[in-house]
Amino acid sequence: MLQVSGLNVYYGESHILRDVDLSVPKGQMVCLIGRNGVGKTTLLKTIMGLIQPRRGSIVFGDRPITGISPDQRARLGIGYVPQGREIIPRLTVKENLILGFEARAEKVKGPKNIPDEIFELFPVLKTMLGRMGGDLSGGQQQQLAIARALMGNPKLLVLDEPTEGIQPSIILDIEAAVRRIVATTGISVLLVEQHLHFVRQADRYYAMQKGGIVASGPTSELSNEVIQRFLAV
């Protein structure tokens, strides 16, 4: 589904990502772990085309995408929920969701109806369609951001710390929704996450340190040593 090979990214002359190799198989959840400042968000932004690499390649499906724009990547089927969610506060929940149609490869003709599947994943949104996005709690905004990304019919969903700053009960709801997305739709997920319980929901993990991948494998084999090195504060 997604193959990142030999990726090197610089900010000016500062070498941020160093020879990063990473793959996300179709229909799997892959988690990227590591302490703050090791390059995780930079890697996601590079995958989305918001940052251009100096060396390396990104292939999505069978298509090299290293040189194409973020909007083209979205229309190829990559949905992105950035750190901080970035929902539009002065639009209603419904209007935020309808914006997600813009990422579809084919324009929607006629009425833009929100699929029932969105409300099955995030029931709270159905009761708040007329509320302004800025009036929602952090957890509700995160659910809205993920739902908006799903409105684009992605093949790959990229999530940057979806549980950051969210109360524990909502974290469990988001975990369950993301796992259900993978299990029932075949959508692949690549996420950056620090919450250990969520990390263990993934099929595979990659650990980053100083801009490089230093460990990887099935999350079933994620050892306490790796957790202490890359997740513990």
Summary of the structure (lengths in Angstrom):
residues: 233
radius of gyration: 17.3
end to end distance: 32.5
largest distance: 54.5
contacts: 754
relative contact order: 0.19
helix: 36%
strand: 27%
